[in-house]
Amino acid sequence: MAVTPTLETDVLRRQDPEIADLLLGELTRQSTTLQLIAAENFTSPAVLAALGSPLANKYAEGYPGARHHGGCELVDVAERLAVERAKALFGAEHANVQSHSGSSAVLAAYAALLRPGDTVLALGLSYGGHLTHGSPANFSGRWFDFVGYGVDAETGLIDHDQVRHLARNHRPKAIVCGSIAYPRHLDYAFFREVSDEVGAYLIADAAHPIGLVAGGAAPSPVPYADVVCATTHKVLRGPRGGMILCGGELAERVDRAVFPFTQGGAQMHTIAAKAVAFGEAATPAFGAYAHQVVANARVLAAQLVSEGLSVTTGGTDTHLITTDPAPLGVDGRTARGRLAGAGFVLDCCVLPHGDGRGLRLGTAAVTTQGMGEPEMVKIAALLASVLRGETEPAAAREEVRELAGRFPPYPG
Ligand SMILES: Cc1ncc(COP(=O)(O)O)c(C=O)c1O
């Protein structure tokens, strides 16, 4: 069961059994339940090794070749490798790999392009926009004047006419495209065209689809957006963290916006782990995985429909599915609770119509485990059976344990 060097040598267990038990317990939880949270994945043992390495000890404020601390010769090489690999992987002129998270990447993008009080057009939070897209509880909503576009209540698709109309009326300084729950490809060419028409920057927040982009299973925002923000830990399967891609002309502004404007010292163990993940993402095996993620999501969505759930937009182009369990007689929150008892780990989400909550599922983690279309059919059938009350959660839990047991995330 040991997956990190620390657990392997049992150092942690000898020194701090309480925390060692927690780590092992979490590994057991992840290995015996179904990880259907769209934002999660299983990183490789190599990524975990980089995270648990002596690079965690190193302070490295600044950028390679221009650090505020001594002793950065080797971590400089790690960061240069991460940057070069990210540029090659996404065909970008510039990459900044220091953002501590997706939110930090978005904050830095705004800092690079905007001034407090500027108007920004983004997908409204009640339609799947992220907190950093104008939530009053977040810096974005406090410091900028956000205008929200939405999705069509019937189709669930982004209302392009409304985007164009709001852009013309509000003349935003930036337009943001990206979502925590939108299951379809975005039309980046459309967003570029509208941005050009009104003189706005285009920021693509590709936190979710960037792993599919890396694997050639989704269109890339890089040729269209002025700045692309992303996370490295979702479908991309790297360590928890963020990343920014942009053209050469914005490179310096973006770098200054990350450090020293919004962050201090870079986390070199995470940056090395990002380099490892980018290396993995450049392999044919990763491309096959990314396409399988989408194939699995399509089958899962179709099966959920045939089990009677309503799937927003009628399906998915990506790893992500949003579904309304109401036709089976349960609301999203109740459904999530009942499914948790059965070992399905997933999130609630907003729905295009009304105030009700739906369920958001993703297929990245189960695909990493090696599950394919037959397992998606089984998952949909079991999930619907639990929601209809035909299978007790405790009985379903055993079936989930058996299924997950056949696909260990860290075999051996
Ligand atoms: C579209 C989008 N932007 C930003 C983020 C923020 O990422 P993090 O949680 O790493 O700050 C997320 C995370 O789910 C996201 O989906």
The ligand as an SDF file (V2000), in Angstrom:
LIG
                    3D

 16 16  0  0  0  0  0  0  0  0999 V2000
  -12.7380   27.0740  -13.5260 C   0  0  0  0  0  0  0  0  0  0  0  0
  -11.9220   27.0340  -12.2730 C   0  0  0  0  0  0  0  0  0  0  0  0
  -11.1570   28.0840  -11.9610 N   0  0  0  0  0  0  0  0  0  0  0  0
  -10.4040   28.1080  -10.8550 C   0  0  0  0  0  0  0  0  0  0  0  0
  -10.4040   27.0440   -9.9840 C   0  0  0  0  0  0  0  0  0  0  0  0
   -9.5970   27.1590   -8.7160 C   0  0  0  0  0  0  0  0  0  0  0  0
   -8.6370   26.2050   -8.5210 O   0  0  0  0  0  0  0  0  0  0  0  0
   -8.0240   25.9990   -7.0340 P   0  0  0  0  0  0  0  0  0  0  0  0
   -9.0420   25.2570   -6.2520 O   0  0  0  0  0  0  0  0  0  0  0  0
   -6.7640   25.2410   -7.2960 O   0  0  0  0  0  0  0  0  0  0  0  0
   -7.7640   27.3660   -6.4780 O   0  0  0  0  0  0  0  0  0  0  0  0
  -11.1970   25.9320  -10.2490 C   0  0  0  0  0  0  0  0  0  0  0  0
  -11.2250   24.7950   -9.3010 C   0  0  0  0  0  0  0  0  0  0  0  0
  -12.0820   23.9900   -9.2710 O   0  0  0  0  0  0  0  0  0  0  0  0
  -11.9810   25.9180  -11.4340 C   0  0  0  0  0  0  0  0  0  0  0  0
  -12.7540   24.8720  -11.7350 O   0  0  0  0  0  0  0  0  0  0  0  0
  1  2  1  0
  2  3  1  0
  2 15  2  0
  3  4  2  0
  4  5  1  0
  5  6  1  0
  5 12  2  0
  6  7  1  0
  7  8  1  0
  8  9  2  0
  8 10  1  0
  8 11  1  0
 12 13  1  0
 12 15  1  0
 13 14  2  0
 15 16  1  0
M  END
$$$$
